[in-house]
Structures are given as structure tokens and as C-alpha cells.
Amino acid sequence: MQLVGFYDDIFLAHHQWQHPERPERVRGVRRILRESGLFDRMTWPDFSPATEAQIHAVHSAALWRSVRRLASMGGGEIDADTYVNAFSAEAAVAAAGAAIAAVDVALTTADALPVALVRPPGHHATPNRAMGFCLLNNAAIAARHAQKAHNIGRVAILDWDVHHGNGTQDIFYDDPSVLAISLHQFPFYPGTGAFQQVGSREAFGSTLNVPLPAGCGDSDYLQAWQQLVTPALEHFRPELILLAAGFDAHWRDPLAGMQLTIAGYHRMAALLRETAQQIAAPVAVILEGGYDVEALGHGLRATLLGLAGDAMHIDALGEPSHPHPQPHIEPLLIEMRRKHPLLNGQSGEY
């Protein structure tokens, strides 16, 4: 399988002192890819930044205008979590452009696995608001590009970042052509993502939230994957799958409370590969969160190996150093299978 990466050094220029969403994140990923030898298997084509028309297919003009204005003034804070410096607007349009380029490769190149190695991340950015470290919603912009430029009907955005992808949900909540799946720690920032949020109007059932309690590890995620994620993808049958790949559910991450391992990410990626092949949907990977550099880099490497059908012989970071008792999630999974309209084939009970 051909591995195709999209990256630009402008991603390093977006920074704020002591902020966890920092340039070292993508530097560390590239270092780990090199040390593992995977970098040498990849090509790194040039790409163009997202256009205003591509941005406005997802976001309001006011949102983008406010980001550009702050950048032109040298920077500032959108909220307590989300900053802009003089280079942030340029980095944001490049990140969205990398996601678009990854979609173009996925839809036009046979046996290719594209990955957008980007920052700032995107999945918290709503139609009208930049928030949660995110300025533009890279995956949402790429999904809409796929539909407009490639005449794709159905797209699935699968988000395993530890935080709920509230921005992606908001953008597509009324849109039956996009299946938004989010597995996340709950309750947790940003406070959304209850399983009862399933989409509205014609899109009733096209949002699937899997709200997992703190402490969940590999077995919990795999159980949720097999009982909820795989059936949802099989029922929806997307023509393209975008993996919004955050790695802050890893046990080493300083901002969250999950216990996933690198081996767990590899197994989920392998399961996604099986489903994608079954429904003939190409996959593109778009980086989201992850704030332990080693977990982020090894997690992305494991994901690419799993999606490429390659084995991963050693988990470089091992099991949790201070494991917590894992919660019992079977009652949640049973209730979701019974109630979610995409999984039960009915109108739901909401």
C-alpha cells in the first residue's frame, strides 16, 4: 500500500508558550516515523491551502474573518483554550488544505493511504466558533470537498479523539449524507456527546456518539467498536471514510483519563481496514489531538500500520503504568444498540 503524507513547516509556526497544543507534537510524530523506518515508505507531495470557498462551505464568514483579524494584529486568544498568533491563519488554511489533498489522493489513487499530519487540530470548530485548540474543522472541510469536487454522496467521519467532536457534529447534525461517529470520554470537555444526540430531521440517526466513562482501555474500545462502530458503517455504507485520529485516549496522555495502548490503536485501525474493504470505501487519516508526544507518534504509526494491513510486533509504550479498574460498559452498549435508529432500524426512542 502506498503511504502518502501531507505536511508543511508552517504548522510549526502556530504556537503559544506553554500551551499543550504545541509544535513538538508534529515534530515528534515525524521523528518517530523516521526512527521506525515508516517515513521512508511515504511520499510527501506538495499541496495547496484551502480556499475561502472551501472554508465557507463549512464555516461562517464571521468565524474566518475573526481568525484572520487576530492573526493580522499579531495574535490573541479566542477563548481560554484557543489561541491565535501571527502565523495561525496561514497554518489553519494549510491544515485544511492538507486534509483536502488527503481526500483527493484517497479518491483518485488505488491502494493509497493518505494522512494529513496537521496542526492546529479541527474537530471542535463549529460552523460559527473556533474553540478547543481548533480554528478550522479540517475533517469537515475535507468531507464537503469530497462531496462537491468528487461527487461523493455519503461520507463517514470517524473520530476517536478522547474529546467529543462537537464541531463536526454541529456542522452535519441536519445532514443525512454525513455519518459523524465519535468515541470519547464522557462527561468531559466540551460537555457534549451524549448517546441521545443522534442527528435531526432527515439526518435522524446519522450521528453516533459513543460516550465512554473514564478508565476505558483496549477491551472496552474494541467491544464498542465491534458492537457499534462496525455495524454503523456497514449500515450507512459511506463512499469515503475520514479517520479523525486523535491519540489523547492513550494512557500516557496528560489531559485525559483513558487507558488505550498503542496496540489498541493498531487493532482498531485493523478492524477499520476490514470494514472499509468490505464496503469498498477508501480511508484518509487526519490528525487531531494527543498531547503526549511519544504516545502521539507511536499511535499514528500503529494506525498507519493497521490500516495498511501490516503487523505491529511491539507496543513501544506498553501497558498502563498505574492501571485503573475498567468500568463495565455492557449496559451502555446494550441500550445504544436497542435505541439508536441506525443500529435498530427503527425510528428510535428519543
Steps between C-alpha positions, in 0.01 A plus 500: 500500500624847409528728804460868413563774756408867496698737718630858494747677729244779546337267754800570728444877493164478678595500869445655838739467792423201726183407312446122469410532129859573401735453202681212673196286431558473125878516539475194724277313255744555215793392720326177601399425142865543398638288785256221418583503129141578403594848382711346222192317366308826463483764231440864596343692209449874494145628550308826499335673794123491525318772311248734656226326304602164650509651849162671459339173391530408869565818701344842518681797352500657846699214654774515238505878504557503877792254473666700223447826688668367815790365296545832318522672841776263609276259687272467799268258675165384368423335833696364796608196297534634148768738381600675180844637416623683193538174305189316618270591212762381250547178698124442519439532125800276436363238741163505327677484163697194612175326599352587160810364325474178701141459379605560140759221525259262673242545226728499196792265581447128535657327800607829661478596867526878543562673833481872576761564770359835606452752773307685626245221545144552387218292642378754760456783247128551440337684209529829689760454771868410530557324833681220682843561334325487158468781244357323191336159487742318271303176471171679434654720231653191338171310515311780329776527240463129425129548436536813288815421301470123467121457496512279808160439656567353846799575722575364847716695744625264769651685795686311775654806666432485876291818480162509331510637146235761571590719205466216252170403658365855479603543137326183381222453757228565241685338209409137421791468255765506774525243778681654799630237744681605817646275770595718795539532875174616655420717684801704397590807295310647314201352687315374194480155343227316691375194313156657473642755254432311177434765235181681407243528223603297197831427674338321794739212567802638313678606819639219717652603832672235711545670839742288703577547869851583616725199543403317183778305332560275203233241577231767550584684180512179299167388645342833408662484159369156414151555640439859386755645259528212256121446471445875454750516214354188342146642516594850379740374228704817449693554180786658697615469861692779669677390818532797736793349684571642843720304739411658834306190610841336552582428863799738500306805384510779762161654412267199521418187698483205260727194483539414133834353392687529173402140430137602549528770234656248263215256556231765443674609180514138380128461568430821309704366209287183493175697493626751245601218267165329548302811401761620245558837669846662487639642823686826564658582838494851645692571822307640795611515865752318715725677749758244600745517210611136522145368518400726210783389274482130579120513484499646150764250386291211638190639328671520164634146538155369592331676210771375263450140614844479663577335832629692799725271698583717803299760690776753567321647805345186648215472747381776737757569769229554762194314370155589628208259526320502168131593509226263394364642174277214382176664627584812297568297187177303541296818539665661200442197279135499607435871457722646231301523175795408279560182700146384569350588161213684667405858580671491839370586847620854542 
